[in-house]
Every structure is written in C-alpha cells, then in structure tokens.
Amino acid sequence: MTPKLILFDCDGTLVDSQHMIVATMTEAFAKVGHAPPDRAGVLSIIGLSLPEAVGRLDANLDAVTVGLVVEAYRDTYQAMQFRLAETAPLYPGALDALQALGGRDDVLLGIVTGKSRRGLDAILETHGLTSMFSVLRTADDGPSKPHPFMVVDGVAALGGHVSQTVVVGDTGYDMQMARAAGAFALGVTWGYNGRDELTEAGAQALADGFAEVPGLAMGLLVERI
C-alpha cells in the first residue's frame, strides 16, 4: 500500500527560530564588514537555502562575498548550538501533533527545509525528534525552495506518491514548492508569513494551531484517494 506522507518545514513551522536566525545573520554580515540586513528582510528569506538567502538580502554582493557570509553564518550558528533549546524552541503542540501522526500505521513523516543538514540534525537532536522522521531533505541535497526537488525526491525515497503527500509549512516558498511538486499545501499561520501570503502562494488549507494539523492533513489526504 502506498504510504501517506506528511512533510514538514522546520524554521517557523516546527521551531520558533526567528530570533536566532536574525542574530546569526546580523553577526555573519558584520564579520565580513557589511551592513547587516534589517529584521524584516531576514524574516522574508527564511525557508530559502543559505546562499540564495544571502544573495537576496544584498543583491550587490559578489559570489565570493556571499560565500564568506555563508561561512560566517554557519560558524556562528555552530557556536550557538548549545543554546538551541532556548533559541529555537518547538512551537506549542508540535510534539503532540507529531506523535499523533507518527503513531499511525498508514503515515510516514519527513522534513523538507532550507536549513543545512548539520543545522537540521542539531535541531532534531536537541528536541529528541531524530527518530520521528523517515526522510530528511535539506539545502545540501538540491535546489532551494520553491523548486519542488526536495518534495519529489523525498517522496520517491519513501516509495510514496505526491498525490498522497502533504507539505506543512509557514511560508509562501513552502506552498509554492508543494504545489509545484503536485502535493497538497497546508499552511500554518504561526510562522513567518501571514494568511494572505500563504493563500496567495497556493495554500489549500490553513492551521492556526498545531492541534489542527493532524486532522487537516489527514482529511486532505483522504480527499485525494
């Protein structure tokens, strides 16, 4: 039987990491001698792969400087990992929702994120979630969101089908990625984009709290049969 797949974004969906991301990006730009982007700018690129995010934050940076900012960001992030439980906490209800979905025999869970694999591994280990997900796709594996690669490749690895897959995310990039892949797009409103942005990007359902996610995701998958 083809499994039902639910693929989660990380930052802004599972964990509230905005303060850490803003602080880390600010320090990364400062380390290479460039004025840091403002908070709104940093929040607008969450979900993208790191090189693409840096390039969007300052279009005047050449490729070498983008690379230096990326390395500075990774070094700073690595140094802050001992504080992840504090600086990137799980959103309320996230663990309960994951356990409810992960306890089903007909569902597999995964993650599709713009984070690096090293960064994602640190988050999952910090919150004791490492064994909960059957597939992980990160910025290290292929093109950045909203390209559908991470969804399509993750689904293929699990022997699933995009028509029985839900992507759960908080940004328009997540919704666009899901729709481009042929998966269902479930937006969450507690992250970094609002209801209007999520809807305009293709969200087919919206959750205002994690308690709603299991029912919405499973309901949409049943509708796809």
Residue pairs with C-beta under 8 A, 6 or more apart in sequence:
1 106
2 159
2 160
2 161
2 164
3 106
3 107
3 108
3 158
3 159
3 160
3 164
4 106
4 107
4 108
4 160
4 164
4 165
4 218
4 221
5 107
5 108
5 109
5 110
5 154
5 155
5 158
5 160
5 164
5 165
5 166
6 101
6 107
6 108
6 109
6 110
6 165
6 166
6 168
6 217
7 109
7 110
7 111
7 112
7 135
7 137
7 151
7 154
7 155
7 165
7 166
7 167
7 168
7 183
8 14
8 109
8 110
8 111
8 112
8 133
8 167
8 168
8 169
9 47
9 111
9 112
9 113
9 167
9 168
9 169
9 170
9 171
9 174
9 191
10 17
10 111
10 113
10 115
10 120
10 123
11 17
11 18
11 21
11 46
11 47
11 88
11 113
11 114
11 115
11 191
11 192
12 18
12 46
12 47
12 169
12 170
12 171
12 190
12 191
12 192
13 91
13 168
13 169
13 170
13 174
13 188
13 191
14 90
14 91
14 94
14 111
14 123
14 129
15 88
15 89
15 90
15 91
15 94
15 123
15 127
16 88
16 89
16 90
16 91
17 87
17 88
17 123
18 43
18 46
18 192
19 87
20 77
20 80
20 83
20 84
20 87
20 88
21 42
21 43
21 46
22 39
22 42
22 43
23 80
24 73
24 76
24 77
24 80
25 36
25 37
25 42
25 57
25 73
26 36
26 37
26 42
27 36
27 72
27 76
28 54
28 69
28 70
28 72
28 73
28 76
29 35
29 36
29 37
29 57
29 58
29 69
29 72
30 36
31 69
31 72
31 76
32 65
32 68
32 69
32 72
34 58
34 61
34 65
34 69
37 57
37 58
41 57
42 57
43 192
44 192
45 52
45 53
45 56
45 57
46 53
46 114
46 171
46 192
47 113
47 114
47 145
47 169
47 170
47 171
47 173
47 174
47 192
48 56
48 114
48 144
48 145
48 173
49 114
49 139
49 143
49 144
49 145
50 70
50 73
50 74
50 114
50 116
50 139
51 66
51 67
51 70
52 144
53 114
54 61
54 66
54 69
54 70
54 73
55 61
55 66
61 69
74 116
74 118
74 119
77 119
78 118
80 87
81 122
81 126
84 122
84 123
84 126
85 126
85 127
88 123
88 126
90 127
91 190
91 210
92 209
92 210
93 209
93 210
93 211
94 210
95 127
95 129
96 210
96 211
97 210
97 211
97 213
97 214
98 109
98 129
98 132
99 132
100 214
101 107
101 109
101 213
101 214
101 217
101 218
102 109
102 132
107 218
108 134
108 135
108 158
108 160
109 132
109 133
109 134
110 133
110 134
110 135
110 136
110 137
110 154
110 158
111 120
111 133
111 135
111 136
111 137
111 138
112 137
112 145
112 150
112 151
112 154
112 167
112 169
112 174
112 177
113 120
113 136
113 137
113 138
113 139
113 150
114 138
114 139
114 144
114 145
114 173
115 123
115 138
115 139
116 138
116 139
116 140
117 136
117 138
117 140
117 141
119 138
120 136
120 138
121 130
123 129
124 130
124 132
124 133
134 158
135 154
135 157
135 158
136 154
137 149
137 150
137 151
137 153
137 154
138 150
141 149
141 150
141 153
142 149
142 150
142 153
143 149
143 150
145 171
145 173
145 174
145 176
145 177
146 172
146 173
146 174
146 176
146 177
146 180
147 177
147 180
148 177
148 178
148 180
148 181
148 182
150 177
151 162
151 165
151 167
151 177
151 178
151 181
151 183
152 162
152 181
155 161
155 162
155 165
155 181
155 183
162 181
162 182
162 183
163 182
163 183
163 224
164 221
164 224
164 225
165 181
165 183
165 184
166 178
166 183
166 184
166 185
166 186
166 217
166 220
166 221
167 174
167 175
167 177
167 178
167 181
167 183
167 184
167 185
167 186
168 174
168 186
168 188
168 207
168 213
168 217
169 175
169 177
169 178
169 185
169 186
169 187
169 188
169 191
170 187
170 188
170 189
170 190
170 191
170 192
170 193
170 198
171 191
171 192
171 193
171 197
171 198
171 201
172 193
172 197
172 198
172 200
172 201
173 201
174 185
174 187
174 201
175 185
175 187
175 198
175 201
175 202
175 203
176 201
176 202
178 184
178 185
178 202
179 185
179 202
184 204
184 205
184 217
184 220
184 221
184 224
185 201
185 202
185 203
185 204
185 205
186 203
186 204
186 205
186 206
186 207
186 213
186 216
186 217
186 220
187 193
187 195
187 198
187 199
187 201
187 203
187 205
187 206
187 207
188 206
188 207
188 210
188 213
189 195
189 198
189 206
189 207
189 208
190 208
190 209
193 201
195 206
198 206
199 206
204 220
205 216
205 220
207 213
207 216
